[in-house]
């Protein structure tokens, strides 16, 4: 009987451990953003507390190393390759495995079809405050939110 209790306890601990792993995986840091589907930069009232300030975002083989960045009006965004890979960017975002391209927002810098195949790429300057969504058309899920204040 004691052996059956140990098996039950071991099973419960395994289920608890798996549940904990799922919880950690689903609660990754970052800010949720909604697409306005109008192609314009949307005003954002979210704080930049979880969206770091700066002008440089590194890319990995198939993703951005951070999901968002906060720029000051007039800044230029620098995308830097951490590992050699080909990226092509557009305004919009991935929704699951489906691309949701958007027209260039008024006042936003040219992004449509920009390619990062070398060490870095400058996008900007961003002269209009708002929230911009940029994605890599080659790598599903590679989204970047740019908040300009």
Steps between C-alpha positions, in 0.01 A plus 500: 500500500785740579642442150169609343501820709855582383395454136203729552720760670759478219226542239358805677846656526561439129168663408580796728845541340357494147231750595763731647704482180195586291418794724853640470503452122168681457586798718792644301575870552389764253205719432192391318413713203202505276506556130290788380492360143475853364863527403553802719717536802276465800528708811617303797431573862704203620804578708843411377571312826510161330606636161865611520620833365785518253566504128644152431328161477695181433363224282569131538470245222119521493385753761558836664683467832235729655138546399484878534706817528419858598651777285502876540340695215770555236699185587616247243459131579808283441444128444817299562559137404623285785520201266512508122155453353282663234212718617249708302279749683159656451242683711257258662538189711466126512173369644592138568629372166314762295659824382298816563674767289392862546557808286772742606367734768498872413822650630664158541833420336519270197506137610326308220741236372808621692753219523751420771761271352810678629612602848239774559213702355377849595127578488391857546492756624167451676359856499142427606407379849300178515528122497643326195488126432782357290540135408734278302317356200737200496478376860156422653450665838783755453318816619635827637296779658660845477356761737595856410452771763 
